[in-house]
Amino acid sequence: MTLIQAIDIVKVYPNGVLANDHVSLSVNQGEIHALVGENGAGKTTLMKVLYGLEHPTAGEIRLRDEPVTIHSPQDAIDLGIGMVHQNFMLVNSFTIAQNIVLGREPTNGRRLRVDVEQAIKDTEALSRQYGLYVDPLARVDTVPVGMRQRVEILKALYRGAEILILDEPTAVLTPRETEDLFDAIRQLVNAGKTVIFITHKLREVMAISDRVTVMRDARTVGTVNTAETSEAELARMMVGREVFMVVDRPPVRRGRPVLEVKNLTYINENGRTLLDNASFRVYESEILGIAGVEGNGQTELVEVLTGLLPATSGEAYVDGVPVLGAGPRRVREARVAHIPEDRLTNGVALTATINDNLIVDRYYRPPYTNNGLLNLEQIRLSGENLIRQFNILAPSGELPVASLSGGNMQKVVVARELSASPRLLIAAQPTRGVDIGAIEYIHQQLVDQRTNGLAILLVSADLQEVMKLSDRIMVMYNGQIVGIFHNTPDLTEETLGLYMLGAQRQSPEEMEQLQ
C-alpha cells in the first residue's frame, strides 16, 4: 500500500535556482526506500519539502491517499514524519534521556516539574522495543557517534514517527556501527515503520533497500526494485553515462621517504590533546591512507602539516627540510600540495575567477608576474590549459568559481594542486560533496599521480575510498596512531573498524615494522 507520495513537486528558490522540477516519489508502507542522486540532484530539497523545512512552489503531497499541507517540521511530526539529519541536532551537555524527551518532557503533576524517572523509563522502553541500545544517563558528548545517531532515531520515534527520513546516516559510522544501524532499520520496518534512506553509497543501497528512486538534474529518473538492479546500473542512471566503479591501481615499487613525521603532538587552547605523539612516513609512489571516525585527530594532523596550525611538539620533514611552524607559503614552497577538507573555506575564493583560483598559490612568481606586474595573458592561457586538461566544465575561465557545480569546483582545487609539481600531496576528503562522475575522475587522478612517483597522504571519512586507493592504511583513534596495515586482499573493513573504535591497537614495534 502506498503510504506517502510527492506528486510533481516543483521548488524554485528566490534566486531562480530550480531545485525540484516536477519530481515525484511514491513510498510504500513498511519498505526501506533509498533515494540516490548526484550532489545537487535535488534529493535533499525534496526531503525538506516532505519534512516542512521548505515549501514547494507547486505540486502535491499525499499521505495515505489524502492531500496534506506541511508548513513546518511540527506539522510533519504531527503527521508521523520524522527526519534524522546528517548533522545531529543534539544538546551535548544533556543526557541521552533529556535529549530524547526534549520539548515533550513527561511531568509528575506537581508544579509541572519534569519527571526525570519517567523520562529514563520511556527511553529504556523505546530502546528495548526497537533494539536501539542507549544509556539514558550518559551525557551525549561522552558517547560514540553511533550511539548519538540512535538517540536521534529514538527522538523521532518518541514523537510518534511512522515514516523516518535518514539523511546520509552512515557518513560518520564505522563498518560495525553501519551494520548495527542496518540491523536497527530492519527491526524498525519489522515493527511497521517506513524508512526513506538518502545516501551516495551504492553498495549500501543494494544491502539495505527494497526499492530505489534515482534523481538527476532536479528530476526523477526512475524507481527500480533493488533486487532487479545493480550498482553499475544505478550509477548510470545517476550520471547519465557508463561509470567505471573500479580504479586501475597498478602495482608499483615505492621510492624513498618524502614525508617523515616524528612524535607530532598538538594541544589546543583548551588544553585538550587532539594529536598525540604521531610518527609515520610517506614514500614516493605511495598512497598512505588514514582511516578513522571523524574527530579523532585527522583534521589537526593535516592542518599542522600544512602550516595552518602550530605543532605543540614534534618534528616533520619533507625531503629532509623541516616544515613545522613555517606557515602555509613556506610549506608550499617545500613542494607540498594540499586538497583541503572544506573547499569553500580553504580551497577556493568564491568571488574570484576560475583562472585566478588556479594560480592563487603561484601568482607572485614568473611567468605570472613580471617586474611586479601580473601577466594577465599568461594567467589566461594557464587557466585555459588546466580547464582543458582536468576536464573542468566551464564556458570560460573568467567566470567566478562560485558559478561551478561542487564537482567542478573540486576539480579546480585538484587541478591547481597537481599542477604545482608537488613532491607530497596531502588530500583531505578529496571527494566530499561531489558527484559520482567527479569521484571517478579524482580517484583516477590520485592513482595516476602516485604511479608517476608522487607521495600522497590521503584522509577520508569514507573507508571504502581509503581501501580502494591506498597502498598502506594508518588508523587513528583519539589522536593516536593505533595501527598500520599493508592494503592486501585479506585486509577487511571489519578489521579496520575494530581499530577505528579503539577496541584494538598494535604495539609500537609492530607499527615500526610496517613503516
Secondary structure, DSSP 4 states (H G I P E B T S, - for coil): -EEEEEEEEEEE-TTS-EEEEEEEEEEETT-EEEEEE-TTSSHHHHHHHHTTSS--SEEEEEETTEEE---SHHHHHHTTEEEE-SS----TTSBHHHHHHTTS--B-SSTT-B-HHHHHHHHHHHHHHHT----TTSBGGGS-HHHHHHHHHHHHHHTT-SEEEEESTTTT--HHHHHHHHHHHHHHHHTT-EEEEE-S-HHHHHHH-SEEEEEETTEEEEEEEGGG--HHHHHHHHHSS----S---------SEEEEEEEEEEE-TTS-EEEEEEEEEEETTEEEEEE--TTSSHHHHHHHHTTSS--SEEEEEETTEE-TTS-HHHHHHTTEEEE-S-IIIII--TTSBHHHHHTTTTTTSTTTEETTEE-HHHHHHHHHHHHHHTT---S-TTSBGGGS-HHHHHHHHHHHHHTT--SEEEEESTTTT--HHHHHHHHHHHHHHHHTT-EEEEE-S-HHHHHHH-SEEEEEETTEEEEEEE--TT--HHHHHHHHTTS----HHHHHHT-
